[in-house]
Amino acid sequence: MPVIALVAAGARLGLSIGKKFGAHGFDVALIARSEERLGELVGKLTAEGVEAAGFSADVMDRSALTSALGAAVERFDRIDVLHYSAPHVPVGGGGMAGVLDVSVENLRPQIEASCYGAITATRAVLPAMMQAGTGTLLYTTGASSVSPTPWAGAAGAAGAALRNWALNLNEALAAQGIYVGHVALGAWLAGTPGAPADASLVEPDDIAAVHWGMYANRFPGERLITP
């Protein structure tokens, strides 16, 4: 059975991607910081008839993240697809750092979570993909990684770094049979706590379908999701 590893898996997009790929015969390895969340996600996927297992790790702990992915390979014997969802690191009262408030102190954790975590996860699975001559790497960020968004100054800068790396990675790995795709979300996922009342919403299942289409078609290198 093919296997997808969902890093920084959440109750909305992560679950939907797990269901979508699971419906197409994938086993699902879930990696997240909260063991309680992992248990809930595994339970929901199992109820859908999907073989799933959770592995606890904080994406900002590079050693733990690498170990969790290693444990996933031990459990499932392989990882064919990696999806990394760049997590939001709250600033102050839980909001975003606007461009005028960006500092080294509040940008560093965004870079750690979005970019360094993605690189760490990728380096854990990429050698086996290169040896096999096939594989897929998918990354999801906010649209501020593509379109400058002043109120998301720190998150946008970190996401842009991940996006730049992912697009270059796609070009560098294409000849080796490995596809890399980047999805930038320009709308709130339905069900997100704290979403503005007037926010444009997208359904997680619809975004999961975008990821599946990119995997299945191995194209395009990037999708920008707008309302």
Rosetta blueprint (number, residue, H / E / L):
1 M L
2 P L
3 V E
4 I E
5 A E
6 L E
7 V E
8 A L
9 A L
10 G L
11 A L
12 R L
13 L H
14 G H
15 L H
16 S H
17 I H
18 G H
19 K H
20 K H
21 F H
22 G H
23 A H
24 H L
25 G L
26 F L
27 D E
28 V E
29 A E
30 L E
31 I E
32 A E
33 R L
34 S L
35 E H
36 E H
37 R H
38 L H
39 G H
40 E H
41 L H
42 V H
43 G H
44 K H
45 L H
46 T H
47 A H
48 E L
49 G L
50 V L
51 E L
52 A E
53 A E
54 G E
55 F E
56 S E
57 A L
58 D L
59 V L
60 M L
61 D L
62 R H
63 S H
64 A H
65 L H
66 T H
67 S H
68 A H
69 L H
70 G H
71 A H
72 A H
73 V H
74 E H
75 R H
76 F H
77 D L
78 R L
79 I L
80 D L
81 V E
82 L E
83 H E
84 Y E
85 S E
86 A L
87 P L
88 H L
89 V L
90 P L
91 V E
92 G L
93 G L
94 G L
95 G E
96 M L
97 A L
98 G L
99 V H
100 L H
101 D H
102 V L
103 S L
104 V H
105 E H
106 N H
107 L H
108 R H
109 P H
110 Q H
111 I H
112 E H
113 A H
114 S H
115 C H
116 Y H
117 G H
118 A H
119 I H
120 T H
121 A H
122 T H
123 R H
124 A H
125 V H
126 L H
127 P H
128 A H
129 M H
130 M H
131 Q H
132 A H
133 G L
134 T L
135 G E
136 T E
137 L E
138 L E
139 Y E
140 T E
141 T E
142 G E
143 A H
144 S H
145 S H
146 V L
147 S L
148 P L
149 T L
150 P H
151 W H
152 A H
153 G H
154 A H
155 A H
156 G H
157 A H
158 A H
159 G H
160 A H
161 A H
162 L H
163 R H
164 N H
165 W H
166 A H
167 L H
168 N H
169 L H
170 N H
171 E H
172 A H
173 L H
174 A H
175 A H
176 Q H
177 G L
178 I E
179 Y E
180 V E
181 G E
182 H E
183 V E
184 A E
185 L E
186 G L
187 A L
188 W E
189 L E
190 A L
191 G L
192 T L
193 P L
194 G L
195 A L
196 P L
197 A L
198 D L
199 A L
200 S L
201 L E
202 V E
203 E L
204 P H
205 D H
206 D H
207 I H
208 A H
209 A H
210 V H
211 H H
212 W H
213 G H
214 M H
215 Y H
216 A H
217 N H
218 R L
219 F L
220 P L
221 G L
222 E E
223 R E
224 L E
225 I E
226 T L
227 P L
